[in-house]
Amino acid sequence: MPAKVKLNLDGFRQVRRAAAPTVTAQAEAVTARANGMAVTKGARYETLPAVDTPEGCVALVTTGHGSQTAVKAMIDTAAHNTLAKAVV
């Protein structure tokens, strides 16, 4: 006979949201790797800190937008797949 398990979903959500500092640190590590791997001169990747979502928290590594370094980062990741390589 299978055991019945009752999940404490509120507690589970709290645990996932409490991971924000760790998630931000991981995103910063990916950003550092991407900036170290960038081939296009002047390309600069950025980290957006973790924010809470209904499912937990999420942090982003991005090329940014609106600046010359962001345009160069977009070109760099399009040409060399830098962000994908930095995640590994």
N, C-alpha and C positions, 0 to 999 in steps of 0.2 A: 504494500500500500504506500503510495507516494506521500511524502510529508507535505504539509501545507505551510507556506511561508507568507507572512504578511510583512510587506515592506513599509518602512517609515519614509514615505516620499518627501515629506518636509525636511527631515533630517538628511536625506540623501542630497537634496538640492542645496542645503546649507554646506555640506561637505564639498560639493562641486564648486560652489561659489567661493569657499574659503581658499581655494587653490589659486586665486588671482595672482599673488606675488610669484608663485612658481611658474605659472603660465607666462607672465610678463618676462621673467628671467629667461625662459626658454626662447621666447620671441626675440629678446635682445641678443641671445647667443646666435640665433639664425641670422639676424641683422649683421652682426659682427662678421660671420662667415661670408655672407653675401658681399659686404663691403670689401673684404679681403680678396674675394674672387673676382670682383668687377674688372672687366677688361676695358670697357669704355672709359676714357679719361674723364674725370669729373663726376662720374656716376656715384650717387649716394643713396643708399636704402635707409628707411626709417622704421622705427617701432612705434606702434600705437599701443598704449598700455591696456591691460585686460579690463573688460567691462562685463557686468553681469547681464546675462540673458535668461530667459525662462528655463533653459536647459542647463545652465551653469555659467561659465565665463569663457571669454575668447579674447585673445590678443592678436594683433596683426603685424606682419612685416610687409611693408609696402614700398613702392617706388616713389610715393608721395604725389603731389600734384601742384602745378602752378609755378614751380621754380625751374631754373635751368638744370640744376642737379637732378630734379625729378624727371625731366625729359630725357636726360642722359641715362638715368637708371632704367627708364622704360625701354630705351633703345638697347641698352646692355642686356636686359633680361630677355627681350625679344630675339636678339641675335645670338645670345650665348646660353639662354635658359638658366640664368644665374640663380634666381630665387628657388627654382626646383632643385638645383644642385646643392644649394645651401641647406636645404631641409634635411638631406640625407646624412 
